[in-house]
Amino acid sequence: MSQSRSSSTIRPAARLRAESTPLISKNESPPPSPARHEKRGDRTSFISIKEDDADIAQTFFDSKPTQPAETIADSSEDVHPPELNMISTLTVQEPPSCCPCRRWKQIRLRGRWMSRSFGDLRLLGTNYQQAPDWEGAVEVSPSPIEEETQPSEPSPVLSSLERLPTEIHDQIMSLLITETPSNGCAHRNTDLMACLLSSRTLHSVTLRTLYRHATFPHSLIFHKFLNQITQNSTLGSAVRRLDFSHFSSIGLGRTKRMNTEIQMLTASTLTACLDLTPRLREFLVQEHLEDDLDERVLGKLFHGLLFVTALDFCGCASPSFTSAFSKVISRSNPVLPSTLTLERLSLHECATLPAQTFYTLLARLPRLTHLDLCHTQVTASALSLIPDTARLTHLNLSRCTRLAGDQVVDFLVNHPAVKDSLVYLNLMADASRYRLLCADDVSKLLPRLPSTLRALNLSGAEIVSKHVPMLQPLMSHLEELSIGFGELSLAEIQSFYIPPPKPKVEESSPEEEANSEQREELDRSQQVTEPKPAEEVTEEPWCAPSLRYLDLTGVKALTTAMLFSSDCILLRPVTQPLEVIELGERVISDLRARGPTNKRVGWAVRELGRRGWYVREPSPETSAAEKDPGRPWKMGAMWWGMRKIPVAWNEVGGLYGHYMFKK
């Protein structure tokens, strides 16, 4: 946590060296800081997959520990950049005495006493003949007789920024905070730390912002955070999120056994932290802390806190976690309430949780909106127990081997909690092992999908030619479509972007019109009654697709040669706004070797882990709105094709980025 800087202990010798540091003149340049030339938005945490805010889609940072273990060893002192970075580069004539403005803002920072208060600087300017530059030069005539009485202190003056409403202050400060931890020991939230020293008003607003969303890349930060909220309970009441998605001991020179011996982040300290954060709403954790989630921690999260709405246990599958989770979420648990306050729940890759746990848990979630059960033992019977009052917008049932295709379709089509509200649906299956949806299941599902849907993943399902007309009506509102391993031809895939030909109306000759009139008269005379023909299904008018992402992994008809053939239109401007095409490993490797060809057609290869994308390079004519990949349903993610549902609005990073885009 960034607030740990002020709590670090400064040795007397270091303080003397810091206080004796001379000011820097205009002609001198300060020594380079380790993080000076580092782009703040590009810094990532240890072993983190973070999205790069670049002009081209599907650009990520796959960070690895770069600092040696000796430089990042566990210590009670913080590593700070040189003191020269905090000193102004302007040569200023110092007043004859020290700054008198040492009251509530006497915040100890890096061995020096500093204050940047607007009111105190204004007060300081009134005590000397020359006013500060920002106030303009003011000539003060010396009084003929000096009074021995002490001049009265003027009332504090608030700047226009300080007079803004609190809600606007919170919005401004939220733009300054850096959610993703920095890489190595580089500092983050330096802008907010400077705001702490600005004024009384900004100090309180900044503290709320710093403690609202707490992110912990390693145990030392958590230890300092726990000490702060223990000493000041008001800070604990401001905490709304505890984020351990970036937590890792990799790069700190520690083993798993060493972490258990350090005793900074354990089940006991986690429980103590939860006791001190009564208004916690979001708790995000992952597999690196699975052994520290015992019955006390899980019990506090599920029925000990009144305002918890989002829980994420991504990748937690250890025996100790499974045992504790099964005991807390059990019908025999007398303190487990009949309804829980959870709205967003992720058990992504929690493969060891027993099926009985889902029966008990899902039946107690009447407010559920986001549910990620990827690679779990959930069954269709457990899904049917979700209360009808829930309104699921995000659902991930990928790689759930205990689900049957017809049961999943029946749940999606008929259950009130899901049939009319879905925005994101992931039914991906490993086609090499099993198919969740057969051709008949797909035929029943596609016509019943709601118009609210924006992302649909049917990779691994048996998608054949007869499903193309059923997919075309969805193209008007879908932005992501995954039909990997489908049995479609290139012409059928391209039919999404080619309007169907209009039927030709043949003009009948006068003789044919006369014959038809004679037949009608003959029928009326004979009073021939024929059954009325069945009502024809009216086809919806064709509209241009809104697809930005198309997953064609494993489609045999799409090869590198076909992609560049004259018959293929996928790479042409006519397919815009199509931006990303995900392809198999073999096709991506071939495209990687065709650098000049990729540049000529205006597409580029992007890879991350097991996945590869062919990405359209933006043209100068593309507007800013068309370039913007952000969507509310992504909850902070920028790029396309995510395979893990986020449960909190946050930047993609840490281990969550690995499960979203790399795996």
ZIWOSUL-V368851 format. One record per pair of residues at least 12 apart in sequence whose ideal C-beta (glycine too) atoms are under 7 Angstrom apart, sorted by the first residue. I is the first residue (numbers start at 1). J is the second residue. Records with the same first field share a line. If there is no record, write none. Layout:
I: J ; J
This chain:
1: 214 ; 221 ; 224 ; 225
2: 188 ; 189 ; 192 ; 193 ; 210
3: 210 ; 228
4: 78 ; 221 ; 224
5: 78 ; 109 ; 193
6: 107 ; 108 ; 109
7: 224 ; 227 ; 228
8: 77 ; 78
9: 76 ; 77
10: 111
14: 111
15: 111
18: 83 ; 110 ; 111 ; 112
19: 111 ; 112
21: 83 ; 84
23: 87 ; 91
24: 84 ; 87 ; 89
25: 91
26: 89 ; 90 ; 91
30: 84 ; 85
31: 82 ; 84
33: 81 ; 82 ; 85
34: 81 ; 186
35: 186 ; 187
38: 186
40: 178
41: 53
42: 61
43: 182 ; 183 ; 186
44: 61 ; 63 ; 180 ; 183 ; 653
45: 63 ; 180 ; 181 ; 183 ; 217 ; 246 ; 653 ; 654
46: 65 ; 217 ; 248 ; 250 ; 251
47: 63 ; 64 ; 248 ; 250
48: 63 ; 246 ; 653 ; 654 ; 657
49: 62 ; 657 ; 658 ; 661 ; 662
50: 63 ; 180 ; 652 ; 653 ; 657
51: 637 ; 638 ; 639 ; 652
53: 638
55: 618
56: 604 ; 615 ; 617 ; 618
57: 579 ; 580 ; 615 ; 629 ; 639 ; 640
58: 580 ; 606 ; 613 ; 615 ; 639
59: 606
60: 608 ; 661
62: 608
63: 183
65: 250 ; 251
66: 183 ; 184
67: 184 ; 185 ; 251
69: 252 ; 253
72: 184 ; 185 ; 251 ; 252
73: 253
74: 220 ; 252 ; 262
79: 185
80: 110
83: 110 ; 112
86: 110
95: 128
99: 115 ; 124
100: 124
101: 115 ; 117 ; 120 ; 123 ; 124
104: 200
105: 117 ; 197
107: 196 ; 197
114: 197
115: 197
116: 197 ; 198
117: 198 ; 199
118: 159 ; 198 ; 199
119: 156 ; 157 ; 199
122: 157
123: 154
126: 154
162: 199 ; 201 ; 202
169: 205
170: 205 ; 209
173: 192 ; 205 ; 206 ; 209
174: 209
176: 191 ; 192
177: 189 ; 192 ; 209
179: 213 ; 215 ; 650 ; 651
180: 651 ; 653
181: 215 ; 217 ; 246
189: 210
192: 206 ; 209 ; 210
207: 235
208: 238
211: 235 ; 238 ; 239
212: 238 ; 239 ; 240
213: 240 ; 241 ; 243
214: 239 ; 241 ; 242 ; 243
215: 243 ; 246
216: 243 ; 244 ; 247
217: 246 ; 247
218: 247 ; 249 ; 252
219: 259 ; 262 ; 264 ; 265
220: 264
222: 264 ; 265
223: 264
226: 269 ; 272 ; 273
229: 276
230: 276
233: 276
236: 276 ; 277
237: 278 ; 279
239: 277 ; 280
240: 279 ; 280 ; 281 ; 282
241: 281 ; 282 ; 648
242: 280 ; 283
243: 284
244: 284 ; 285 ; 286 ; 289
245: 284 ; 286 ; 654 ; 655 ; 656
246: 653 ; 654
247: 288 ; 289
248: 288
265: 292
266: 292
267: 292 ; 294 ; 296 ; 297
270: 292 ; 297
271: 296 ; 297 ; 300
274: 297 ; 300 ; 305
278: 305
279: 307
280: 305 ; 307 ; 308
281: 307 ; 308 ; 309 ; 310
282: 309 ; 310 ; 648
283: 301 ; 308 ; 311
284: 312 ; 648
285: 312 ; 313
286: 314 ; 315 ; 655
287: 315 ; 316
290: 316 ; 317 ; 318 ; 321
291: 318 ; 320 ; 321
293: 316 ; 321 ; 324
294: 324
295: 324 ; 327 ; 328
298: 324 ; 325 ; 328
299: 328
302: 328 ; 329 ; 340
303: 335 ; 336 ; 337
306: 341
307: 341
308: 341 ; 342
309: 341 ; 342 ; 343 ; 344
310: 343 ; 344 ; 647 ; 648
311: 342 ; 345
312: 346 ; 647
313: 346 ; 347 ; 350
314: 346 ; 348 ; 349 ; 644 ; 655 ; 656 ; 659
315: 348 ; 349 ; 655
316: 350
317: 349 ; 350 ; 351 ; 352
322: 352 ; 353
325: 353 ; 357
326: 354 ; 357
329: 357 ; 360 ; 361
330: 360
331: 360
338: 364
339: 364 ; 366
340: 364 ; 365
341: 367
342: 365 ; 368
343: 367 ; 368 ; 369
344: 369 ; 370 ; 647
345: 365 ; 368 ; 370 ; 371 ; 647
346: 372 ; 645 ; 647
347: 372 ; 373 ; 376
348: 372 ; 374 ; 644 ; 659
349: 374 ; 375 ; 659
350: 376
351: 375 ; 376
353: 376 ; 377
354: 377
355: 377 ; 378 ; 379 ; 382 ; 402
358: 378 ; 382
359: 382 ; 385
362: 382 ; 383 ; 385 ; 386
363: 385
365: 386 ; 387 ; 390
366: 387 ; 389 ; 390
367: 390
368: 386 ; 390 ; 392
369: 391 ; 392 ; 393
370: 393 ; 394 ; 645 ; 647
371: 392 ; 394 ; 395
372: 396 ; 644 ; 645
373: 396 ; 397 ; 400
374: 396 ; 398 ; 399
375: 399 ; 400
376: 400
377: 402
378: 400 ; 402
379: 402 ; 403
380: 403 ; 404 ; 407 ; 408 ; 411
383: 411
384: 411 ; 415
386: 415 ; 417
387: 417
388: 416 ; 417
390: 417
391: 417 ; 421
392: 417 ; 418 ; 421 ; 422
393: 421 ; 422 ; 423 ; 424
394: 423 ; 424 ; 645
395: 418 ; 422 ; 424 ; 425
396: 426 ; 645
397: 426 ; 427
398: 426 ; 427 ; 428 ; 429 ; 457 ; 643
399: 428 ; 429 ; 430
401: 434
403: 436
405: 436 ; 437 ; 438 ; 441
406: 441
408: 427 ; 436
409: 441 ; 444 ; 445
412: 445
413: 448
419: 450
420: 450
421: 450 ; 452
422: 450 ; 452 ; 453
423: 452 ; 453 ; 454 ; 633
424: 454 ; 455 ; 633 ; 645
425: 453 ; 456 ; 457
426: 457 ; 643
427: 457 ; 458 ; 461
428: 457 ; 459 ; 460 ; 482
429: 460 ; 461
430: 460
431: 460 ; 485 ; 554
435: 460 ; 461 ; 462
436: 460 ; 461
437: 458 ; 461 ; 462
438: 462
439: 462 ; 464
442: 458 ; 461 ; 462 ; 463 ; 467
443: 467 ; 470
446: 467 ; 470 ; 471
447: 470
449: 474
451: 477
453: 477 ; 478
454: 477 ; 478 ; 479 ; 480 ; 633
455: 479 ; 480
456: 478 ; 480 ; 481
457: 482
458: 482 ; 483
459: 482 ; 483 ; 484 ; 485 ; 551 ; 553
460: 484 ; 485
463: 483 ; 486 ; 487 ; 488
464: 487
465: 488 ; 492
468: 492 ; 495
472: 496
473: 540
475: 496 ; 545 ; 546 ; 547
476: 543 ; 546
477: 546
478: 546 ; 547
479: 546 ; 547 ; 548 ; 549
480: 548 ; 549 ; 640 ; 641
481: 547 ; 550 ; 551
482: 551
483: 551 ; 552
484: 551 ; 552 ; 553 ; 554 ; 555
485: 553 ; 554 ; 555
486: 555
488: 555 ; 557
489: 557
490: 557 ; 558 ; 562 ; 568
494: 569 ; 570
496: 545
497: 545 ; 569 ; 574 ; 575
499: 542
500: 542
546: 577
547: 578
548: 577 ; 578 ; 579 ; 580 ; 640
549: 579 ; 580 ; 640 ; 641
550: 578 ; 581
551: 582 ; 641
552: 581 ; 582 ; 583
553: 582 ; 583 ; 584
554: 584
559: 587
560: 587 ; 590 ; 591
564: 597
571: 601 ; 603
577: 626
579: 615 ; 616
580: 613 ; 615 ; 640 ; 641
581: 613 ; 614
582: 611 ; 613 ; 641
583: 612 ; 614
585: 612
588: 605 ; 607 ; 612
591: 605 ; 614
592: 605
602: 616 ; 617
603: 615 ; 616 ; 617
604: 617
608: 661 ; 662
609: 662 ; 663
610: 663
611: 661 ; 662
635: 649
636: 649 ; 650 ; 651 ; 652
637: 652 ; 660
639: 661
641: 661
642: 660 ; 661
643: 659 ; 660
644: 656 ; 659 ; 660
